[in-house]
Amino acid sequence: MVGGGVRTLPENTQLFERLLNVLTEAAPGIRLCFNTAPDNTVQALSRWIRA
């Protein structure tokens, strides 16, 4: 889960790209999810993570 504080601020675009690249290289097949607000983090995670 990468929060909006990293991915929605234009000045963090390069950081966001680096994070995604590191994550996908370190963990092939990783699932990424994105929330639109702190209160829907659980819903965002539940789209990809199953018990």
Secondary structure, 3 states (H helix, E strand, C coil): CCCHHHHCCHHHHHHHHHHHHHHHHHCCCCCCCCCCCHHHHHHHHHCCCCC
